[in-house]
Amino acid sequence: MPLFQLICVFFLLVNVLSPAQAWANPLQQLDHSYWKICAIYPHLKDSYWLSINYGMVQATHNQDIALKVFESGGYANVEKQQQQMRACYQ
């Protein structure tokens, strides 16, 4: 699953679980003591993806959620993204 689709699925899940407060603090309303989130980035070479990564690390740390991060080495590395997605389930 490409990164964009994974992000969309995450936001869809958040909106379904807590639609009224999805953008305020979606994780606050849920029992997340057992949550594990996996993020696959195409690269961490520019400020955009670095800031996304920083925000996810801070948000999961503040909520005491396990975060696993992978970098696929580029947008075209679909096979590597698929391998990393399988590693997310482990």
WOCORDA-V486226 format. One record per backbone hydrogen bond with DSSP energy under -0.5 kcal/mol. CO is the residue of the C=O (numbers start at 1). NH is the residue of the N-H. E is the energy in kcal/mol with one decimal. If there is no record, write none. Layout:
CO;NH;E, CO;NH;E
//
This chain:
2;6;-2.0, 3;7;-2.5, 4;8;-2.2, 5;9;-2.5, 6;10;-2.2, 7;11;-2.5, 8;12;-2.5, 9;13;-2.7, 10;14;-2.4, 11;15;-2.4, 12;16;-2.3, 13;17;-2.3, 14;18;-1.9, 18;21;-0.5, 19;22;-0.7, 21;25;-1.5, 22;26;-0.7, 25;28;-1.1, 25;29;-0.6, 27;30;-1.0, 30;32;-1.0, 32;35;-1.4, 35;66;-1.7, 37;68;-2.8, 39;41;-0.6, 39;70;-2.8, 41;72;-3.1, 42;74;-2.4, 46;50;-2.0, 47;51;-2.3, 48;52;-2.1, 49;53;-2.5, 50;54;-2.6, 51;55;-2.5, 52;56;-2.4, 53;57;-2.6, 54;58;-2.6, 55;59;-2.6, 56;60;-2.5, 57;61;-2.2, 58;62;-2.5, 59;63;-1.3, 60;65;-2.9, 61;64;-0.9, 66;37;-3.2, 68;39;-3.1, 70;41;-2.9, 74;77;-1.1, 76;78;-2.1, 77;81;-2.1, 78;82;-2.4, 79;83;-2.1, 80;84;-2.4, 81;85;-2.2, 82;86;-2.0, 83;87;-1.8, 84;88;-1.3, 85;89;-0.7, 86;89;-0.8, 87;90;-1.1
//
